[in-house]
Amino acid sequence: MSSGKILVAQGGGPTAVINQSLAGVALEARRFHNVTRVYGALHGVRGIVNEDFVDLTRETSHNLELVAATPSSALGSTRDKPDLAYCQEIFQVLRAHEIEHFFYIGGNDSSDTVRIVSEQARLAGYPLRAVHIPKTIDNDLVGNDHTPGFPSAARFVAQAFAGANLDNASLPGVYVGVVMGRHAGFLTAASALGKKFPDDGPHLIYLPERVFDLERFLADVKAAYTRYGRCVIAVSEGIHDASGEPIATLLAKDIERDAHGNVQLSGTGALADLLCEEIKSKLGIKRVRGDTFGYLQRSFIGCVSDVDQREAREVGEKAVQFAMWGDRDGSVAIKRTGFYSVDYELLPLDAVAGKTRVMEDEFISASGTDVTDAFRLYLRPLLGSGMPDAFRLRPASVEKILKK
């Protein structure tokens, strides 16, 4: 007899809408008469191996809706990257608790975890349905038009650069904003959606899909500064030289690495400071300022795309439907079907797991320092409704008397 037990977990970096997917799973699952319990694992896969579960069946629908509208991971997350042995532990716990449907909301590593656990269940002949639910602000999951979490983070980046541009126009100088994105530049490219007038910043955009050359960068900054009397620059944290070495490691004296051995790029502020120092020392520009957006863009509570909220809910709901009515495991994917409408598919796990999408060439300008109209058309509907707008005075000059 079926146990009717479901387990859902959240992994990787939080987003502004990941709880919409959580609520989508919990509320949709409770509509099926054969579901007896919906469990949530605290802190992702680590919570599974430690058997730290909460019973979401006992949560009210009203509170689930309130949590759904709240950014960050309500169940808590983890950066653990399970190998085969770790996934075998996960499977043993799932079997011990008679979990028959496993939903993991996360990015590339999370999809790979689902794939390995699915294989372990199949080898053991255990009736487990395992579904990966997409989430990442980097927008780097293959097979998806875009990934839940990215539109809200992109909305934040676009608005932040629109504000930085207004600030920079009032007190001209050079401004450098470093945005998350180790391998994919989608989030940094979103800065272009903050532009309204032809001379608005960002005037230069640097993405990890293109090789970064420091001398060319300085020449670009000088040219933009000469043309506009100021320069706003958007830089991806993952920019690298021709050998693939992160620019942050080439300029910095001390290198910090994360638990996976990767150079720590987010949250340090090092790259912005180093690039600002290069501009000051090499170009002689006095007013140079830099910011690192770091973790602000992930779960900013006042800047959420309504499109993102809706789709994040729907990928959770569709995951349950695919699991209940389908006969295979997989990863839910968003497919664009019109100027703006979407549908959902269930992709094979091995088509998504461990793979990284980067920005397509058609989205990057020939200069490599801007985006194309194709990217603007791609991103604009994702940002949602109510995007703020900026306006300028139309000054009528008064004739000088003393300073003619």
N, C-alpha and C positions, 0 to 999 in steps of 0.2 A: 504494500500500500504506500502511496506517495506521502511524504512527510508534509509537503506543502510549505516548506521553509525556504525563505529567500534571504540572501545576504548582500548588502550593498556597502561599498567603501569608497573613499575619496583619496586620491594620491597626487603627489607633486605639488607644484605651486598653486595657491588658492587663486580664485578669480572672483569677479563681481557677480557671476551668475551660476557658479557651480552648485549652489544650494537649490537652484531651480531644477537641476537635473536630479538631485537627491529627492526632492519633493515629487518630481514626476514619477520616479521609480516607486516610492512609497505609496502614493495615492493611487496610481494606476494599478499596482499589484493588489491593493486592497479591494479592487473591483472584481477580481477573479475569485469565484467561490472555492476553488481548490487551494487557495493560499491561506495557510494557517498562521504564519508568522513572517514578519518582515524585520530582519535584524540589521543593525548598522554596526560596522566595525570601527572602533575608535583608533584614529591615527593610522589609517590605511592598512597595508599588509602587515605592519608590525602589530597592529591590534588583532589581526586574524591569528597570527602564530601565538600571541599571548592570550587568545580567547577573551579579549576585551570587547564584548558585544553589548549593545543596548537594544531594547525591543521597541522598534518604531511602530509596531502595531498598536501600541498603547498611547501613542502620541495623537493629540487631537488634530483634525484636519485644519482647523483655524490656525493653530500654532505652526503647523507645517507650512501653511501659506505665508505666515509672517517670517519664518526662517528662510523660505524660498526667496523672499525679497531682500534678504540680508547678505551682503558680500562675505567672502572668505568661506572656509570649509567648516561647516557646522559640526561634522564628526571629527575634525582634526585630520591632519595629513602626515606624510612622512616622505623623506628623500631616499628611503631604502630602495635599492635596485636589486630585486631578487634574482639569484642564480637558480640553477636546477635544484640544488639541495634545499634552498629556501622555499621554492615553489612546491617541492614535495611535502614540506612541513605544512604549507598552506592547505594542500589537498587533504592531508591527514586530518586537519582540524575540520575542514568542510565535511568530510565523510563522518567524523565522530559526531558532529552536530546534525547530521542528516540534512545538510544544505543541498538542495537540488537545483537552485538557480543562483548564480554568482554574477553580480554586476559591479564592475570597477570603473569609476569615473576618473579619467586621467589622460595623460599624453602618451608619448612614444614608449617610454619605459613601462607604463601601465598596460598598454596594449600587448607588449611582449610578455608581461606577467600572466595576463589572461590566456595568451596562447600556450604557454608552458603548462599552466594548471589544467587547461582543457585537454592537452595531450596526456597528462598524467591520469586524468579521470578516464579517458578513453582506453589507455593501456590497462587500467585496473578494472575496466568493465563497469564503472560506476556511472549511474545516470545523472550526470551534471550538465546543465546548460550554462555556458559561460559567455557573457557578452561585455564587450568593452564599450564604454560611453565616452565620446570625445570631449576633451577639455584642454585648452592651452592658450595663453595669451600670445604665444609666438606664431600661431597660425601655421605650424609646420607639420601637421599630420597629412600624410599623402592620402589621396582618394577623396578628400573633402574640398568643396568649394571654399569653405572657411570653417573655422573651429570655434565652438562656443567659448566665450571668454575674451577672444580677440576683439570683437567689435566694441565692447565696452572699454577695453584698454586702449584701443585705437581712438575712441571718442575722447578719452582723457588726454592722450598725446596731442591730438589735433587742437583741442581747446587750450592745452598748456602752451603750445607753440604760438597759438594766436595771441595769447596773453603776453608771452615773452616778446613777440614781435612788437606789440603795442608799447611795451616798456622800453624796448630798444629804440623805437622810433622817437620816443620822448627824450631819451638821453643816449644819443648815438654812440656806438662802440661795436665791439665784437662779442657775441653771445654764443656759447657752445652748450648744447643740451645733449647729454648722453642717454640713450634709450636702450631698454633690454632687447636682446636678440643676439645669441651666440653665433648661430649659423644662418638664420632667416631674418631678412630685413623688413618684413611686413610692418612691424610696429613702428619702426623708425620712419618708414615711408609714409605712415599715416600723418606725420607732421605736415605734409604738403596740403592736407585737407583743411588746415587752418588759414590758408592764404585766401585773400579776397581781391586785393588790388595788385597790379602788376609788380610793384616794387616791395610787396610784403615778403617777409621771411617765412620759412627758412629759404635763404638764398642758395644754400648748399646742403645736400643730403648725401651722407656716406653710409653705404650698406655693405654687409659681409659678403654679398654676392659678387662684389668687385674688389680687385686688389687695391689696397691703400698704399699710396706713395707719399711720404711726408713732404718732400720737396714740391710735388705737384699740389698737395693740399695747401701749402703756404702760398703758392702762386695763385691758386683759386681764391683764397681768402683775400689776398692783396687786390686782385682784380675786382672782386665783389665790393670790397671796401672803397675802392677808388670810384666805382660806378654809382654806388648808392650812398656813400658817406657812412656806411655802417654794414654789418654783416651778421646774420643769424644762421647758425649752423646746427643741423641735426646729425648726430653720429650714433651709429649702432655700437654697442659695447663689444661686438664681435669682429670689428674691422681688423684686418690682418695684412701682412705683406705678401709678396709673391711666393714665399715658401710656406705660407699658411700660419706663420707665427703671429699670435695676437700682438697688436701694436702696444697694448698695455704692458706686455712683458718686455718689449724692446726699449720702452722709455722708462719703466719703473726700476728702482733699485731693489726693492723687496717685493717678492711675489707670494701671494696667498693662494692656496689651493683648497678646493672643496673635498668632500668625502670620497668623490669618485676620481680624484687626482686632476680634475680640470682646473685651469687657472680661474681664480675667483674674479669674475667680471662685474657682477651685480652688487651694488650697495657700498662699494669701496670709495667711489668718487675719484679714484686715481687717474683714470683716463681723461676725464674733463680737466683736472688740474694740470696734467702733463701737457695736453694740447694747448691749453691757455698759456702755459709758460713758454711753449715753443713760439706761439704767435707774438707774445710780448717781446721775447728776446730776439727773434729773427726778423720781425716786421716793424718793431718799434712802436706798435700801437699801445697806447697807455690804458685805455679803458677796455679791458677784456674780462669777461665774467663767464663762469661755467657752472652748470648744475648737472647732477646725476639724478635722473628720475627714480632709479632704483626700484623699491617696492611700492612706491606710491601708485603706480599705474595698474597694479594687480587687483586691488580690492577697494578702490576709491568709492566711498559710499554715495557721494553726491553726483556721480557721473556715470550712469548706467544706461546702455542702449536698450530701448524697449524691444527692438528687434532681437537683440541678443537674449533678453530675458525669455521671450516667447520661444525661441528656438532651443535654448538650453532646457526648458521644460519639456519640449516635444521630443528631444533626443532621449530623455529619460523615459518618457511614456512609450516611445517607439521601441526602446530596448526591451521593455517588458512584453510588449506585443510580439516582437520578433521571437523572444524566448518562449512565450506561451504557445504561440501558434506555428512557430517554425520548427524545423528539425535539424538545425545546425547552429554552431557557435559563430561569433563574428564580431565585427566592429561597426557600430552605427556611423553612417556618413551622411553629411548634408550635401545635396545636389541642387544647384540653381537651375530653375526650369523656365524662368521668364525674366523680364527686366528686373522685377523683383518678386519672385516667389520661389519656394524651395520644396523639395521632396526628400525622403529619407530612404537609404538603402542599407542593407547589411552586407558589409564586405568581408571576405575571408580574413581571418586574423593574420595570416602570414603575408597578406598584401599590405598591411599597415605596420605591423610590429617591427620595431627596430629601424624603421626608415624615417628619413627627414626630408620634408618638402622645403624648398627654398623659393624665393621670388622668381617668377618666370621672366625671361628676357623681355617680353613684350611690355612688362610693367616698368622697366628701367630705361631712362633716357640714354641716348647715344653717348652723352658726355659722362655718364656714370654718376652724376652728382644731382640728379633730379628724377622724378617719376614721370610717366607718360599719362596722357588723358585716359588711356585704357585702364590704368590703375585707379584713377580718380572715379571713373564710372563703376569700377568693380567695388570700391570701398564705400562710396557715398551712401547707398541704401542701407548698409550695415550699421552705420552710425546712429540710425534711429531718428525719431522726431525731436523737435524742440532744440536743435542745435543753435547756440547763440550766434549773433551776428555783430559785426563791428562797423562803425561808420566814421567818416571824417568831416571836418569842417570844410566849407568851400570859401576860403577867406578872400574877401575883397580888399586888396591892398590900399592903404592910405598913403598918399603922397608924402615923402619926407620933406622936412623943412631945413633942418640943420645938417643932415647927413646926405645931402644931394650929391 
